[in-house]
Amino acid sequence: MNIRHLTFRLLQVYVAVVRLGSVSRAAAQLHLTQPTVSQQLKRLAEAVGEPLLDSQEGRIRPTAVGTELYHAALDALSRFDDFNGFLQDARQGTRGGFSIGVVTTAKYILPRLLGPFNRRFPEVEVSISVGNRGYILERHRHQQDDLYLFSHPPAGEHTLSGRFIRNPLVLITPPDHWAARRPPADFSALLGERFLLREPGSATRLVFEEWLRNHNLQLKRVMQIESNEVVRMSVEQGLGLAVLSEHTLAEGEHRLGRPALPEFPLTSHWYLVCHNNRRLPYPAANFVRFINDNLASCIDSRYIHNDLARLLAHIDTPGKGA
């Protein structure tokens, strides 16, 4: 048998004839003429090289070879029916998977988005890479993920970003610090304190240092710590002061001081980022739409600043998105 001569249409015709036991009934079901169905059966028998059908008592029945071909045809057609169903689900973004790279601070908000998304679309698999900004920038540079979460997004002609969540940067002190009890008039009164800073390149540090430069202020004592959790716990233990994302403080905030200074919190946002020269997988595009439509049910309303229009336009452009 030359399997290259088999087509889905031949197999569909053959299965219909065997099931119905009649060429005329199969022709009516398939909206074909009887001569067309007969010709298809002849082509199929020639391709196999063996008789496939017998006529017994006015009903067409398969031969032994025809029975085996019938089962093989059912398997093949059923498998492709399954694939067609999967394809429809995939195109709707309800099956398949995507990857997302997030900077370490974003791990405090990503579960609030992925949890509801997973409950709505349990068949979508999401792969998550978490690291400092330098690590995620490197993944972005090499296009290793479909989507990214940054609080200080990368630039470039092939980068699309949309801010959607406010990320206020707040000043924290030990609970018994003098500034927590009697907040100074402005930040300059704290310049002699030790400040605990994230590593160079951290978005939180970038925003804080830019704010210091814009106000001609310079810290006198600093300590570098490459972990939000360790920074927070170190402040609790009196090691110094820090500026951190408010989203990182839900745990242990009662053990911290929050001086009410007029300059704080500093303004920052979370951005959803993708490459505009790369087609997003359907599930990733579905995730963007889900965030846009359901953000109010995932995130405290005071943090919402949804502006994903550019990303939505990208994924809804033929050849670009899903």
C-alpha positions in Angstrom: 0.0 0.0 0.0 1.2 3.5 -0.9 0.1 5.4 2.2 0.8 8.7 0.4 -2.3 8.0 -1.8 -4.6 8.0 1.3 -6.4 11.2 2.2 -8.6 12.2 5.0 -11.5 12.5 2.6 -11.0 8.9 1.4 -11.0 7.7 4.9 -14.1 9.8 5.8 -16.0 8.3 2.9 -14.9 4.8 3.7 -15.9 5.1 7.4 -19.3 6.5 6.4 -19.9 3.7 3.9 -19.0 1.0 6.5 -21.1 2.6 9.2 -24.2 3.0 7.1 -23.7 -0.2 5.0 -24.8 1.7 1.9 -23.2 3.9 -0.8 -26.3 5.9 -1.3 -26.8 6.6 2.4 -23.1 7.6 2.8 -23.4 9.9 -0.3 -26.5 11.6 1.3 -24.8 12.1 4.6 -21.6 13.5 3.0 -23.5 15.6 0.5 -21.8 13.8 -2.4 -23.2 12.0 -5.5 -23.2 8.2 -5.5 -20.8 8.0 -8.4 -18.4 10.2 -6.5 -18.5 7.9 -3.4 -18.1 4.9 -5.6 -15.0 6.5 -7.3 -13.5 7.3 -3.9 -14.0 3.7 -2.7 -12.3 2.4 -5.9 -9.3 4.8 -5.4 -9.0 3.6 -1.8 -9.1 -0.1 -2.8 -6.4 0.5 -5.4 -4.2 2.3 -2.9 -4.5 -0.6 -0.4 -4.2 -3.2 -3.1 -6.8 -5.5 -1.5 -10.6 -5.8 -1.6 -12.2 -3.8 1.1 -15.9 -4.3 0.8 -18.4 -7.1 0.1 -22.1 -6.8 -0.6 -24.1 -9.2 1.5 -27.9 -9.3 1.5 -28.1 -5.8 0.1 -25.8 -4.4 2.7 -22.1 -3.5 2.3 -19.8 -5.1 4.8 -16.0 -4.8 5.2 -13.7 -7.7 4.4 -11.1 -8.8 6.9 -8.6 -6.3 5.4 -11.4 -3.7 5.2 -12.2 -4.2 8.9 -8.6 -3.4 9.9 -8.6 -0.4 7.7 -11.9 0.8 9.2 -10.4 0.6 12.7 -7.2 2.4 11.6 -9.3 5.1 9.9 -11.4 5.6 13.0 -8.2 5.9 15.1 -6.7 8.4 12.7 -9.8 10.5 12.3 -10.6 10.4 16.0 -7.0 11.6 16.8 -7.4 14.5 14.4 -10.8 15.3 15.8 -9.1 15.5 19.2 -6.4 17.7 17.7 -9.0 20.0 16.1 -10.6 20.4 19.5 -7.3 21.2 21.1 -6.5 23.7 18.3 -9.8 25.5 18.9 -9.1 25.6 22.7 -5.5 26.8 22.0 -6.7 29.6 19.7 -9.0 30.7 22.4 -6.1 30.7 24.9 -7.7 28.0 27.1 -5.1 25.3 26.5 -1.3 25.2 26.0 1.1 27.3 28.0 3.4 30.4 28.2 6.4 31.6 30.2 6.8 34.8 32.2 9.9 36.3 33.7 9.4 38.4 36.8 11.7 40.5 38.9 11.9 39.4 42.6 9.6 42.1 43.9 6.9 41.1 41.5 6.5 37.8 43.2 4.4 39.6 45.7 1.7 40.5 43.1 2.0 37.7 40.4 0.2 35.1 42.5 -2.8 37.5 42.8 -3.0 37.5 39.1 -2.2 33.9 38.3 -4.5 32.4 40.9 -7.7 33.7 39.4 -6.4 33.1 35.9 -5.7 29.5 36.7 -9.1 29.0 38.2 -10.6 30.3 35.0 -8.3 28.5 32.7 -7.0 25.3 34.5 -5.6 23.7 31.3 -3.1 26.5 30.8 0.4 25.8 32.0 2.5 28.8 33.1 6.3 28.7 33.5 7.7 31.3 35.9 11.3 32.6 36.1 12.1 34.8 39.1 15.3 36.8 39.6 16.8 40.2 40.1 16.4 42.9 37.5 19.8 42.0 35.8 18.8 38.4 35.4 15.4 39.1 34.0 16.8 41.8 31.7 19.1 39.1 30.3 16.2 36.8 29.7 14.4 39.6 28.0 17.4 40.4 25.9 17.5 36.8 24.6 13.7 36.5 24.3 13.6 33.5 26.7 10.1 34.3 27.9 6.8 35.4 26.4 5.9 38.0 29.0 7.8 39.9 31.7 6.9 41.9 34.8 9.1 44.9 35.5 8.8 47.9 37.7 11.4 49.7 35.6 10.9 48.3 32.1 13.7 48.0 29.5 13.7 50.4 26.6 14.2 49.5 22.9 12.3 49.7 19.6 11.2 46.1 19.9 9.9 46.3 23.5 6.3 47.0 24.3 5.2 47.8 27.9 2.1 48.8 29.6 1.8 49.9 33.2 -1.1 48.5 35.2 -0.4 48.5 38.9 0.9 51.3 41.1 4.0 50.3 43.0 4.5 52.9 45.7 7.9 53.0 47.3 7.7 53.7 51.0 10.2 54.7 53.7 10.4 52.2 56.6 12.2 52.4 59.9 12.6 50.2 63.0 9.4 50.5 65.1 11.2 52.4 67.9 13.1 54.7 65.6 12.8 58.4 66.5 11.5 59.3 63.0 8.7 56.8 63.5 7.6 58.6 66.7 8.3 62.2 65.5 8.5 62.4 61.8 10.8 65.2 60.6 9.7 68.0 58.3 11.5 66.5 55.3 13.7 63.7 54.2 17.0 65.7 54.6 16.8 65.2 58.4 17.5 61.4 57.7 20.6 61.7 55.6 22.9 60.8 58.5 21.1 57.5 59.0 22.3 54.2 57.6 20.2 53.1 54.6 19.8 49.5 53.4 19.8 49.4 49.6 19.2 46.7 47.1 21.9 45.8 44.6 22.9 48.2 41.8 20.4 47.8 38.9 17.5 47.1 41.2 14.4 49.0 40.0 13.6 50.1 43.6 17.2 51.4 44.0 17.1 53.1 40.6 13.9 55.1 41.4 15.2 56.0 44.9 18.6 57.1 43.7 17.1 59.1 40.8 14.8 60.9 43.4 17.9 61.7 45.6 19.7 63.2 42.6 16.8 65.3 41.5 16.6 66.7 45.1 20.4 67.1 45.4 20.5 64.8 48.3 23.2 62.2 49.1 23.1 59.4 51.6 26.1 59.2 54.0 25.9 55.6 55.1 24.6 52.7 53.1 24.6 48.9 53.2 23.8 46.7 50.2 21.5 43.7 50.6 20.2 41.7 47.7 16.9 40.6 49.1 13.7 42.4 49.9 13.0 40.0 52.8 16.4 40.5 54.3 16.2 44.3 53.9 12.8 44.3 55.7 13.9 42.0 58.5 17.1 44.0 58.9 15.1 47.2 59.3 12.9 45.4 61.9 16.1 44.6 63.9 17.4 48.2 63.9 20.1 47.8 61.3 19.0 50.8 59.3 16.3 52.5 57.2 15.1 51.5 53.8 12.9 52.4 50.8 10.9 49.3 49.6 7.9 48.6 47.5 4.7 48.7 49.7 3.7 45.4 48.1 6.6 43.7 50.0 5.4 44.8 53.5 2.2 42.8 54.0 4.1 40.3 56.2 5.6 42.0 59.2 4.4 45.5 58.6 3.3 45.8 62.2 6.9 45.5 63.2 8.0 48.5 61.1 7.8 52.2 61.4 6.3 54.2 58.5 7.2 57.9 59.0 4.7 60.3 57.4 7.1 62.3 55.3 5.6 64.6 52.6 8.0 63.2 49.9 6.8 59.6 50.3 5.7 57.3 48.9 7.7 57.6 45.7 5.9 57.0 42.5 6.5 53.7 40.7 4.5 51.2 38.6 4.4 47.6 37.6 4.7 47.1 33.8 3.7 44.1 31.7 6.3 43.8 28.9 6.6 41.8 25.7 8.5 41.9 22.4 6.6 43.5 19.6 8.6 41.5 17.0 7.5 38.2 18.5 4.1 36.6 18.3 2.6 35.9 21.7 1.3 32.4 22.3 -2.5 32.3 22.5 -2.5 31.6 26.2 -0.1 34.5 26.9 -2.4 36.9 24.9 -5.3 35.5 26.8 -3.5 36.3 30.1 -3.0 39.9 29.0 -6.7 40.2 28.2 -7.6 38.6 31.5 -5.6 41.1 33.4 -7.1 44.0 31.5 -10.7 42.7 32.2 -10.3 41.4 35.7 -7.7 43.5 37.4 -10.2 45.0 39.9 -11.0 41.6 41.2 -7.4 40.6 41.7 -5.7 43.8 43.1 -6.7 46.4 45.7 -8.4 49.2 43.8 -6.0 51.8 45.2 -3.1 50.2 43.3 -4.8 49.9 39.9 -3.5 52.1 37.1 -4.4 50.1 34.0 -2.9 51.2 30.7 -2.4 48.0 28.6 -3.8 49.5 25.4 -0.5 49.1 23.5 -0.2 45.5 24.4 -3.8 44.7 23.6 -3.4 46.4 20.2 -0.3 44.3 19.6 -2.0 41.0 20.4 -5.1 41.9 18.4 -3.1 42.8 15.3 -3.2 39.9 12.7 0.2 38.2 12.5 1.3 39.7 15.8 -0.9 38.4 18.6 -3.3 35.6 19.1 
